[in-house]
């Protein structure tokens, strides 16, 4: 793709990066076939190719984005399926992230939408506030039932609030262990890792990290929950609030680097793949920061999805499960963002599960961070499509590697939705998941 940035614009490292990404695009359109919004809506501007044109024009002209541009960028799930499909290696993720920052900076959204986004950015990265909000949402849910049932009969903001209330669970589990906790290895110590505590996950499903701790310590790995760790920054990063996201990244780099220097770390393990994609990108996000560029790259190199690390451990299956059929949902952030595709399925198969691929597994479930709140209509259609595809393989359980996907899919099915690590923990001596 030919670009027309001025020399002054290209002096900006972000614009220079955008120029490189745009020039790699050859307009082939392969990306349209795997883009969830294009598959649903059939609008070229709701495809990666269409959005690339919109972003190019916005950046080249260096003018505030129009409402039309914002609409189509907002509809992007950042599922990154286009990056998996693209034969030219167009790094769409870094381009759309830059567009979101520009929109956040230069576009004035309606007051109600600004307020909703501000609440999400305030609450979701803070587990204490998030827990309180879930309790309040549960109390408010009966009032949501009074809103019109049809989406097109409910005003936009109220649809979003209704979607947000619907995601609140009927009950919350007790909090998990706090930062600063250390879980010693059982038997001979074979390694030491930090385990990301997460934000929403530690409120909604602390059992996931507990399963990871149980499995790791059972196999000789010491696990530490690093004190003063923050949200990874993914939530505000995808809302275009880069200042907040980078501040959280720097804070995490400091505490993880300190832990690595004091006690040694083989890896920083992540059980929420949406977080993993961003942490693995810290090196890029802070590449121009003189003080953090090198430490950020080091931390990104240490970051691993839990399945990447567990694959290097000789697991010892112990439970007699019988034939349990598992439909494996490959989270977009794992298969497209981190390029981890077959590994989780191989681990499950090796440890006694009957693993079934889900038709249209490349398509997003509609969770995508805050997408199922901000774009509830599209998100619901994607969830229903995903659940229908899952149902065709008749599973006993559904496995996924990201809490957002788990919550989203569970909203449309009665089949237990569990994390891959919970199944592996069960296979090696832990409790059966999906019973509560």
C-alpha positions as CSV (number, residue, x, y, z in Angstrom):
1,X,0.0,0.0,0.0
2,X,1.4,3.4,-0.9
3,X,1.5,5.9,1.9
4,X,1.9,9.7,1.9
5,X,3.2,10.7,5.3
6,X,5.4,13.8,5.5
7,X,9.0,13.7,6.8
8,X,7.8,15.5,9.9
9,X,5.1,12.9,10.6
10,X,7.6,10.1,10.0
11,X,9.8,11.5,12.8
12,X,7.2,10.3,15.2
13,X,8.1,6.6,16.0
14,X,4.4,5.6,16.1
15,X,3.7,7.1,12.6
16,X,6.9,5.4,11.3
17,X,5.6,2.1,12.6
18,X,2.2,2.7,11.1
19,X,3.8,3.5,7.8
20,X,5.7,0.2,7.8
21,X,2.6,-1.7,8.6
22,X,0.5,0.0,6.0
23,X,3.1,-0.5,3.3
24,X,3.1,-4.2,4.0
25,X,-0.6,-4.5,3.0
26,X,-1.2,-5.6,-0.6
27,X,-5.0,-5.3,-0.6
28,X,-5.5,-9.0,-1.2
29,X,-8.6,-9.3,1.0
30,X,-7.7,-12.7,2.5
31,X,-8.4,-11.1,5.9
32,X,-12.1,-10.6,5.1
33,X,-12.8,-14.3,5.2
34,X,-11.8,-14.7,8.8
35,X,-12.9,-11.3,10.2
36,X,-15.9,-11.9,12.5
37,X,-17.5,-8.5,11.9
38,X,-17.2,-8.8,8.2
39,X,-18.7,-12.4,8.3
40,X,-21.6,-11.1,10.3
41,X,-22.2,-7.7,8.7
42,X,-20.8,-8.0,5.2
43,X,-19.6,-4.4,5.2
44,X,-16.1,-3.8,3.7
45,X,-15.5,-1.1,6.3
46,X,-16.1,-3.7,9.0
47,X,-13.2,-5.8,7.6
48,X,-9.5,-5.4,8.4
49,X,-8.8,-4.2,4.9
50,X,-11.5,-1.5,5.2
51,X,-10.3,-0.4,8.6
52,X,-6.8,-0.2,7.3
53,X,-8.0,2.3,4.7
54,X,-9.8,4.3,7.4
55,X,-6.8,4.3,9.7
56,X,-4.4,5.3,6.9
57,X,-6.6,8.3,5.9
58,X,-7.0,9.4,9.6
59,X,-3.3,9.2,10.3
60,X,-2.1,10.8,7.0
61,X,-4.5,13.7,7.2
62,X,-3.7,14.1,10.9
63,X,-7.2,15.3,11.6
64,X,-9.7,14.3,14.3
65,X,-11.5,11.0,13.4
66,X,-15.0,11.2,12.2
67,X,-18.0,9.4,13.8
68,X,-18.0,7.0,10.8
69,X,-14.3,6.1,11.4
70,X,-14.9,5.6,15.1
71,X,-17.9,3.4,14.5
72,X,-16.0,0.9,12.4
73,X,-12.9,0.9,14.6
74,X,-15.0,0.4,17.7
75,X,-16.6,-2.6,16.0
76,X,-13.2,-4.3,15.7
77,X,-12.8,-7.1,18.3
78,X,-9.0,-7.1,18.1
79,X,-9.3,-10.8,17.7
80,X,-6.3,-10.7,15.3
81,X,-7.6,-13.5,13.1
82,X,-6.6,-11.3,10.2
83,X,-3.0,-11.5,11.3
84,X,-3.1,-15.3,11.2
85,X,-4.6,-15.2,7.7
86,X,-2.5,-12.4,6.2
87,X,0.1,-13.7,3.7
88,X,2.0,-10.4,3.9
89,X,2.6,-10.3,7.6
90,X,0.6,-7.1,8.2
91,X,0.8,-6.4,12.0
92,X,-2.8,-5.2,12.3
93,X,-2.7,-5.3,16.1
94,X,-0.2,-2.4,16.4
95,X,-2.1,-0.4,13.8
96,X,-5.5,-0.7,15.4
97,X,-4.1,0.0,18.8
98,X,-2.6,3.2,17.5
99,X,-5.9,4.2,16.0
100,X,-7.7,3.6,19.3
101,X,-5.2,5.9,21.1
102,X,-5.8,8.6,18.4
103,X,-9.5,8.2,18.8
104,X,-9.3,8.5,22.6
105,X,-7.2,11.6,22.2
106,X,-9.0,13.5,19.4
107,X,-12.6,12.3,19.3
108,X,-15.3,13.6,21.6
109,X,-17.7,10.7,22.3
110,X,-21.3,11.4,23.7
111,X,-21.3,12.0,27.4
112,X,-23.0,8.8,28.3
113,X,-20.5,6.7,26.4
114,X,-17.6,8.6,27.9
115,X,-19.0,7.9,31.3
116,X,-19.5,4.2,30.6
117,X,-15.9,3.8,29.3
118,X,-14.6,5.7,32.3
119,X,-16.4,3.4,34.7
120,X,-15.0,0.3,32.9
121,X,-11.5,1.7,32.9
122,X,-11.8,2.5,36.6
123,X,-13.5,-0.6,37.9
124,X,-12.3,-3.6,35.8
125,X,-8.5,-3.3,36.6
126,X,-9.1,-3.0,40.3
127,X,-10.3,-6.3,41.9
128,X,-11.7,-4.7,45.0
129,X,-13.9,-2.3,43.0
130,X,-14.8,-5.0,40.6
131,X,-16.0,-7.4,43.3
132,X,-18.2,-4.6,44.7
133,X,-19.5,-3.8,41.3
134,X,-20.4,-7.5,40.7
135,X,-22.4,-7.5,43.9
136,X,-24.2,-4.3,42.9
137,X,-24.9,-5.6,39.5
138,X,-26.5,-8.8,40.9
139,X,-28.8,-6.6,43.0
140,X,-29.7,-4.5,40.0
141,X,-30.3,-7.3,37.6
142,X,-34.1,-7.6,38.4
143,X,-34.5,-4.1,37.2
144,X,-32.8,-5.0,33.9
145,X,-35.6,-7.4,33.3
146,X,-38.0,-4.5,33.0
147,X,-36.2,-3.2,29.9
148,X,-37.6,-4.3,26.5
149,X,-36.5,-7.8,25.5
150,X,-35.7,-6.9,21.9
151,X,-32.3,-5.3,21.4
152,X,-33.6,-2.9,18.8
153,X,-36.3,-1.6,21.2
154,X,-33.8,-0.7,23.9
155,X,-31.7,2.5,23.7
156,X,-28.0,2.0,23.1
157,X,-26.7,2.9,26.5
158,X,-29.4,0.8,28.2
159,X,-28.5,-2.2,26.0
160,X,-24.9,-1.9,27.2
161,X,-25.9,-1.6,30.8
162,X,-28.2,-4.6,30.4
163,X,-25.4,-6.6,28.8
164,X,-23.1,-5.6,31.7
165,X,-25.6,-6.7,34.3
166,X,-26.2,-10.0,32.5
167,X,-22.5,-10.9,32.9
168,X,-22.6,-10.7,36.7
169,X,-22.6,-14.2,38.3
170,X,-25.3,-15.3,40.7
171,X,-22.7,-15.6,43.4
172,X,-19.0,-14.8,43.9
173,X,-16.4,-17.3,45.3
174,X,-14.2,-16.3,48.3
175,X,-11.1,-14.3,47.3
176,X,-8.0,-16.2,46.5
177,X,-4.5,-15.8,48.1
178,X,-3.1,-12.3,48.1
179,X,0.0,-10.8,46.5
180,X,3.2,-11.8,48.4
181,X,2.1,-15.4,48.9
182,X,4.6,-18.1,48.1
183,X,3.6,-21.7,47.5
184,X,6.6,-24.1,48.0
185,X,7.3,-27.0,45.7
186,X,6.4,-30.5,46.9
187,X,9.3,-32.8,46.9
188,X,12.4,-31.8,45.0
189,X,12.3,-28.2,43.8
190,X,12.6,-28.1,40.0
191,X,11.8,-24.4,39.3
192,X,10.4,-21.2,40.5
193,X,7.7,-19.0,38.7
194,X,5.6,-16.0,39.2
195,X,1.9,-16.4,38.5
196,X,-0.1,-13.4,37.2
197,X,-2.9,-12.8,39.7
198,X,-5.2,-11.0,37.1
199,X,-8.1,-8.7,37.7
200,X,-11.5,-10.0,36.7
201,X,-10.3,-13.6,37.0
202,X,-9.3,-13.4,40.6
203,X,-12.8,-12.1,41.4
204,X,-14.8,-14.4,39.1
205,X,-12.8,-17.6,39.1
206,X,-9.9,-17.7,41.6
207,X,-10.1,-21.5,41.2
208,X,-8.2,-21.2,37.9
209,X,-5.0,-19.9,39.5
210,X,-5.5,-22.3,42.4
211,X,-5.6,-25.2,39.9
212,X,-2.4,-23.8,38.4
213,X,-0.7,-23.6,41.8
214,X,-1.8,-27.1,42.7
215,X,-0.5,-28.6,39.5
216,X,2.8,-26.7,39.6
217,X,3.7,-27.3,43.2
218,X,2.7,-31.0,42.8
219,X,5.3,-31.2,40.1
220,X,8.1,-29.5,42.0
221,X,7.6,-25.9,41.0
222,X,7.6,-23.1,43.5
223,X,5.0,-20.4,42.8
224,X,5.0,-16.8,43.9
225,X,2.3,-14.2,43.7
226,X,4.3,-11.0,43.4
227,X,3.4,-8.3,45.8
228,X,2.2,-4.9,44.4
229,X,1.5,-6.4,41.0
230,X,-1.1,-4.5,39.0
231,X,-3.5,-5.1,36.1
232,X,-1.4,-6.0,33.1
233,X,-2.9,-2.9,31.3
234,X,-4.8,-4.8,28.6
235,X,-8.2,-3.5,29.5
236,X,-7.3,0.2,29.3
237,X,-4.9,-0.4,26.4
238,X,-7.8,-1.7,24.2
239,X,-9.9,1.3,25.3
240,X,-7.2,3.6,23.8
241,X,-6.1,4.8,27.2
242,X,-2.4,4.2,26.6
243,X,-1.1,6.4,29.4
244,X,-2.8,4.2,32.0
245,X,-1.8,1.0,30.3
246,X,1.9,2.0,30.0
247,X,1.9,3.1,33.7
248,X,0.7,-0.3,34.7
249,X,3.2,-2.0,32.5
250,X,6.0,0.0,34.0
251,X,4.8,-0.8,37.6
252,X,4.6,-4.5,36.8
253,X,8.0,-4.6,35.2
254,X,9.5,-3.0,38.3
255,X,8.1,-5.6,40.7
256,X,8.6,-8.6,38.5
257,X,12.2,-7.5,37.8
258,X,12.8,-7.1,41.5
259,X,11.4,-10.6,42.2
260,X,13.5,-12.1,39.5
261,X,16.7,-10.5,40.9
262,X,15.9,-11.5,44.5
263,X,14.5,-15.0,44.2
264,X,15.0,-16.0,40.5
265,X,12.2,-16.7,38.1
266,X,12.1,-19.2,35.3
267,X,9.0,-17.6,33.9
268,X,6.0,-15.3,34.5
269,X,3.0,-17.5,33.9
270,X,-0.4,-16.3,32.7
271,X,-3.7,-18.1,32.9
272,X,-5.6,-15.4,31.1
273,X,-4.5,-15.3,27.5
274,X,-5.7,-11.8,26.9
275,X,-3.3,-10.6,29.5
276,X,-0.5,-12.8,28.0
277,X,-0.8,-11.2,24.6
278,X,-0.3,-7.7,26.1
279,X,2.5,-8.7,28.5
280,X,4.4,-10.4,25.7
281,X,4.1,-7.1,23.8
282,X,5.5,-4.9,26.6
283,X,8.9,-4.8,24.8
284,X,7.2,-3.2,21.8
285,X,4.9,-0.9,23.8
286,X,7.9,0.5,25.7
287,X,10.5,0.4,22.9
288,X,11.0,4.2,22.9
289,X,11.2,4.4,26.7
290,X,14.9,4.9,27.6
291,X,14.5,3.6,31.1
292,X,12.2,0.7,30.4
293,X,12.9,-0.6,26.9
294,X,15.4,-3.2,27.9
295,X,13.6,-4.4,31.1
296,X,10.3,-4.5,29.2
297,X,11.9,-6.8,26.6
298,X,13.3,-9.0,29.3
299,X,9.9,-9.3,31.0
300,X,8.2,-10.1,27.7
301,X,10.7,-12.9,27.1
302,X,9.9,-14.3,30.6
303,X,6.1,-14.3,30.0
304,X,4.5,-17.6,29.1
305,X,1.0,-18.9,28.8
306,X,0.5,-21.6,31.5
307,X,0.2,-24.3,28.8
308,X,3.6,-23.3,27.3
309,X,5.3,-23.9,30.6
310,X,3.3,-27.0,31.6
311,X,4.3,-28.6,28.3
312,X,7.9,-28.7,29.5
313,X,6.9,-30.7,32.7
314,X,6.5,-34.4,32.7
315,X,3.0,-34.6,34.1
316,X,2.0,-37.6,36.1
317,X,-1.7,-38.5,35.4
318,X,-3.4,-40.1,38.4
319,X,-7.1,-39.8,38.2
320,X,-9.4,-42.4,36.5
321,X,-11.7,-40.0,34.7
322,X,-13.3,-42.3,32.1
323,X,-14.0,-40.9,28.7
324,X,-14.6,-37.2,29.1
325,X,-15.2,-35.3,25.8
326,X,-13.9,-31.8,25.8
327,X,-14.7,-29.2,23.2
328,X,-11.6,-27.0,23.1
329,X,-12.4,-23.3,22.4
330,X,-9.2,-21.6,21.2
331,X,-9.2,-18.0,22.6
332,X,-8.3,-15.5,19.9
333,X,-5.6,-14.0,22.1
334,X,-4.0,-17.4,22.4
335,X,-4.4,-18.7,18.8
336,X,-4.0,-15.4,16.9
337,X,-2.2,-13.2,19.4
338,X,0.3,-15.7,20.7
339,X,0.2,-18.3,18.0
340,X,-0.4,-21.1,20.5
341,X,-2.8,-23.5,18.7
342,X,-2.2,-27.2,19.1
343,X,-0.4,-27.2,22.4
344,X,-3.4,-27.0,24.8
345,X,-5.2,-29.8,22.8
346,X,-2.1,-32.0,22.9
347,X,-1.8,-31.6,26.6
348,X,-5.4,-32.5,27.2
349,X,-5.2,-35.5,24.8
350,X,-2.0,-36.8,26.4
351,X,-3.6,-36.6,29.8
352,X,-6.7,-38.7,29.0
353,X,-9.3,-36.4,27.5
354,X,-11.1,-36.9,24.3
355,X,-10.6,-33.5,22.6
356,X,-12.9,-32.2,19.9
357,X,-12.2,-29.3,17.6
358,X,-15.0,-26.7,17.3
359,X,-16.2,-25.8,13.8
360,X,-15.3,-22.2,12.9
361,X,-12.7,-22.3,15.7
362,X,-11.0,-19.2,14.2
363,X,-14.0,-17.0,14.8
364,X,-14.2,-15.0,18.0
365,X,-16.8,-15.8,20.7
366,X,-17.6,-12.1,21.1
367,X,-16.0,-11.5,24.5
368,X,-12.9,-9.5,23.5
369,X,-12.3,-7.7,26.8
370,X,-15.0,-5.1,27.2
371,X,-16.5,-5.7,23.7
372,X,-19.4,-7.7,25.0
373,X,-20.4,-4.7,27.0
374,X,-19.7,-1.9,24.5
375,X,-21.0,-3.9,21.4
376,X,-23.5,-6.2,22.9
377,X,-25.5,-6.9,19.8
378,X,-22.6,-8.1,17.7
379,X,-21.1,-9.9,20.7
380,X,-24.4,-11.8,21.4
381,X,-24.6,-13.0,17.7
382,X,-21.0,-14.2,17.9
383,X,-21.6,-16.0,21.2
384,X,-24.7,-17.7,19.8
385,X,-22.8,-18.8,16.7
386,X,-20.0,-20.1,18.9
387,X,-22.3,-22.0,21.2
388,X,-24.1,-23.6,18.3
389,X,-20.8,-24.8,16.8
390,X,-19.7,-26.2,20.2
391,X,-23.0,-28.1,20.5
392,X,-22.3,-30.0,17.3
393,X,-19.5,-32.0,19.0
394,X,-21.7,-32.9,22.0
395,X,-19.0,-32.2,24.7
396,X,-19.2,-33.1,28.4
397,X,-17.1,-30.0,29.1
398,X,-15.8,-26.9,27.3
399,X,-12.2,-25.9,27.8
400,X,-10.7,-22.4,27.2
401,X,-7.7,-20.5,28.2
402,X,-9.2,-17.0,28.9
403,X,-11.6,-15.9,31.5
404,X,-13.4,-13.5,29.2
405,X,-14.2,-16.3,26.7
406,X,-15.3,-18.6,29.6
407,X,-17.8,-16.1,30.9
408,X,-19.1,-15.2,27.5
409,X,-19.6,-18.8,26.4
410,X,-21.1,-19.9,29.7
411,X,-23.8,-17.2,29.2
412,X,-25.2,-19.3,26.3
413,X,-24.9,-22.9,27.4
414,X,-25.5,-25.3,30.3
415,X,-22.3,-27.3,29.5
416,X,-19.6,-26.6,32.2
417,X,-17.0,-24.2,30.9
418,X,-13.6,-24.7,32.6
419,X,-10.0,-23.6,32.1
420,X,-7.5,-26.0,30.4
421,X,-5.4,-25.9,33.5
422,X,-8.3,-27.1,35.7
423,X,-8.6,-30.2,33.5
424,X,-4.9,-30.8,33.7
425,X,-4.9,-30.4,37.5
426,X,-7.8,-32.9,37.7
427,X,-5.9,-35.4,35.5
428,X,-2.9,-35.2,37.9
429,X,-4.7,-35.5,41.2
430,X,-6.8,-32.3,41.6
431,X,-10.6,-32.0,42.0
432,X,-13.0,-32.5,39.2
433,X,-13.8,-29.0,37.8
434,X,-17.2,-27.7,36.7
435,X,-19.1,-28.9,39.7
436,X,-20.0,-25.5,41.1
